[in-house]
Amino acid sequence: MERFNLAFFRGAWRITAPYWKSEERWSAYGLLAVVVGLSLGLVYINVLITEWYNGFYDALQHYNETAFWADMLRFSWLAGLYIAGYVYQMYLGEMLQIRWRRWMTHSYLKDWLNDRAYYRMQLLSDGTDNPDQRIADDISAFIRGALRLGLGLLSAVVTIASFITMLWILSDRLTIPFNGQKWVIPGYLVWAALIYSVAGTWVMLKLGRPLIGLSFNQQRFDADFRFNLVRVRENTESIALYGGEDQEHKGLGERFASIFRNYWAIMRRQKIINWFSAGYGQVAIIFPFLVAAPSFFAKQIQLGLVMQISSAFQQVQGGLSYIVTIYPELAAWHAVVDRLTGFSEHMDRVRHVATDINGIAQETSDKLQLQSVSLHVPGGRPLLSNLSLLVEPGETMLLTGPSGSGKSTLIRALAGIWPFGSGRIASPPKSSSLFLPQKPYLPLGTLREVLLYPHGRPDTANDTLTEALTAVGLARLIPQLDEQKPWPLILSLGEQQRIAFARILLQKPQWIYMDEATSALDEAAEGELYTLLRHRLPNSTVVSVGHRSALNAYHKTRLQLTGNGAWQVIPAAV
């Protein structure tokens, strides 16, 4: 039980509490109250059915047909009430589950995407694997487990409270013949159920503890395998060109081998648990008959009372043995709590670390101004030292330098996503800016949605879209505007970069930052797009990263990074 310590329960409460304090709390409390009420109602019906056993089996023992049919009628309406209560308990419980999942999913998505935590978690990563799986799968598993385990525990407690009094009273009617005397032990059946259940729970906790770590690893290995399958799907062309099928098969096989080994360990541990739980459950069936048999064969009690004792004993023993029956699911839920807790803590840690190390003061201005900006990699190697620069609206500037000198990193710093550095950057608001990476991001969806990503107006007219596609040389795609296709696979990198220029024409940003955004195009096509850009958006500021000398003709100034943090500003024609 050591693994279920205070830190675990604090983590579980940290995940649970926000929803029950949210704007949906009153509807959630209402649904939970109804579900709990139905659960208590089902326990009460079980109490009535247990009392029904006595009269029904006595009627059978005495061949009392009138009492038999009366008891059958009574059981019919008890069973009908139980069925209706069970169905609506499940239905309303699932309603609460999906509403809770919706709220938690949006909350985690917001935390993951806000402040670019998703990016910084990769940049500063120290071990959060597969955040997509934690949001998509672990949240659902957590809520499902929390409701099932919580309601199950409540039902177990209420069942024990409801039946233990009955079992105590029934114990008074039992005597234990021994050595020619009849012994009466107060609460005999209760003590028997308690001893049996506590012993079973202790053994189950010992046998089942390794399942927690195994379940945690199984979820991680499964997520890693799925992630790498998605990677293959997203990079089919590159893999095909490289002829890397054997390497991919080997890598995927190794990851699946981890799944196989861990699952085999789970199977072995589950086999041990199943041996015990199956035996424990089977002995529980006959155990109450064993304790009631001496009194029955001494003709002190009738068959109906024996059956009532059996039913009440099993209800109490089942409630007391709740951990035994639910432990595999509890172990899996423990692993889910650990994963979600680790995910939340990692997001918080990334934000704090980024705040602590981010010495670059970011401000909003109507121009781009850098004052004593220095950049370095996470390991400390300097990329840029004491850069001071002013770029007025409408200017054009080209960033050049050898590979690894910090050109792309400077673009990241201007975007506010690079935390390693110092100085001050005053830049126009992001709403008036558009950053174009070397490989454009094309989201899933129609070509229309791809063109309007990220800030385009959804009501943009077809004529405007078709004109933009024509202007960048992609008129052939006009008939496919409303088709959903895997555009990153269909379009070449050069065509994707043309899509990025179409976005500029459609969204008309005042500040444009391009990180080798034409590297996949030939010089003639590159020149056409830059000329188009200056013609359509003559007042927009353009900051470009590039290696080709032909780009000098489209920029007034050039920021040359020479390595080891050094830099110089010169006319672009030089």
Secondary structure, 3 states (H helix, E strand, C coil): CCCCCHHHHHHHHHHHHHHHCCCCHHHHHHHHHHHHHHHHHHHHHHHHHHHHHHHHHHHHHCCCHHHHHHHHHHHHHHHHHHHHHHHHHHHHHHHHHHHHHHHHHHHHHHHHHHHHHHHHHHHCCCCCCCHHHHHHHHHHHHHHHHHHHHHHHHHHHHHHHHHHHHHHHHHCCCCEEECCEEECCCCHHHHHHHHHHHHHHHHHHHHHCHHHHHHHHHHHHHHHHHHHHHHHHHCHHHHHHHCCHHHHHHHHHHHHHHHHHHHHHHHHHHHHHHHHHHHHHHHHHHHHHHHHHHHHHCCCCCHHHHHHHHHHHHHHHHHHCHHHHHHHHHHHHHHHHHHHHHHHHHHHHHHHHHHHHEEEEEEECCCEEEEEEEEECCCCCEEEEEEEEEECCCCEEEEECCCCCCHHHHHHHHHCCCCCEEEEEEECCHHHEEEECCCCCCCCCEHHHHHHCCCCCCCCCHHHHHHHHHHCCCHHHHHHCCCECCHHHHCCHHHHHHHHHHHHHHHCCCEEEEECCCCCCCHHHHHHHHHHHHHHCCCCEEEEECCCHHHHHHCCEEEEEEECEEEEEEECCC
